[in-house]
Each structure stands twice: as C-alpha cells, then as structure tokens.
Amino acid sequence: MKQVVESILPDETGPARLQQVAVLLTINALQDGPEPVTTARIGEIYGITPSTAHKLITRLLERGLIEKEVIRNRQNRGHSTALRIVETEEVKQLRSVIHTGN
C-alpha cells in the first residue's frame, strides 16, 4: 500500500498523503449517497476549516484524482460543486490494495 500511495502522491509528506487518501476514500464512499459530497461537507466530516478542506481538495483536483460537478445548492437557489472520483489507474490501484490488503 505504501508504494501505491507514494506513487499516487509523490512529493508529499507522510501526513499530507494520509490526509489526501482519507479525503479520497471519503469521497469514494459517499459520492453515490443521497447528499452530494462538497468541500464544505468534507470540512464538516473531518472538523477542519474551510480553507484546509479547500487545500486538500485542490491537491486532489490538480492530480486529476477527483473532479467537480456543478449542482444546485441545498437551498436550491444557487450552485455548489459536488466532488466525484475520477476512475484513473491510480485510483483503481488504491482500491485494489485496500480491498486485498496487499
């Protein structure tokens, strides 16, 4: 697993990798649920500030591991962005090692 995470997230510290993998797995688990996964929701789940959540999401977006989709906000009066996993080879590798434990 260490090799896969290091190859997916090179040039990151161990703690930064751990945070990004946690967010990636959270998006993966919740993206097909009844509520959209937004940056604000990630912040709420992890108890982090909006700016910290935004930085984590931005790193994953820059790596092409997640994407944004414009949606209506909760009040149905404006727009928000839902986060979704991009089915890259790296994401498939990460899922594989998580499910097999190797």
N, C-alpha and C positions, 0 to 999 in steps of 0.2 A: 504494500500500500504506500509506503514511504516513497518508493521510486515513482509511482504513478503521480502522487501529489506533487512531488518535486518537479516532474516533467510538465505537469499542467500549470504549475505556479512557480516558474523559475524566478530567481532574483527576489524572492520574498523571504522574510524571516519566518521561523517556525510558528510563532504566534499569529502572524498575518495569514499564513497558509491555513492554520486551524480555523480562524475566523471565516475566511473565504469558503472553505469546504463546508463549514457549518451552514452558512447562508445558502450556498448552492444546494445542499441536501434539503434544507428547509423549503426552498422554492420548489424543488423537485417533488417533495411530499405534499405540498399544499396547492400546487398550481391547478389541479383539476377539481378542487373543492368548490363549495358554494360561494366563498368570498375570494375576490382577487388578491393576489399577493402583490403588495405595493411596497415601496421603500418605507413608508410610514408604518406599515404592518410589521415589516422586518424589525424596525426600531422598537415597536411595542413588544414583540415577542422576546427580543434579547435585552430589553431595558437599556437601550443605548440612545444617544442623542440623534436627532435627525441628520446632523452633519456627519456623524460617524457612520450611520447607516448608508448615507449617500456615497461616502468614500468607498465603502465595501462594495456596494452595487456598481459604482463606476469602474472599479478594478475588474469586476467580472464582465461587465459590458465591453470594456476595452479588449479583453481577452477573447471575446466572441463566445463566451460560455452561456450567457443569458441574453435575452432581447426584451425590448419594451413594446407593449401594445397599448395604444390609446383606447381608453374606455370611459364610460360615464362615471362620475364620482358617486359616493354614497348618497348624496342628496339629489342626484340625478339632475343637477343644474349646471354642472361643468364637467371638465375632463380630468382624468387621472391616468396613470400608466400602470398597467399590470405587467409583472415580470414573469417570464417563461424561460425554461431551459432550452438551449439550442442543442440539438442532437448531434454534437460533434463526436469525433472519435475519442477525444479526451474524456468527455462525459460518459461515454459508453464504457471506457476502461475503468473509470472511477466506480461506476455502478457495479461492474463485474467484480472488482476486488472487494467491494463492500459486501456483496451477496455471497461471495465464496470465502471471504476471509483470507485470501492469499494476496 
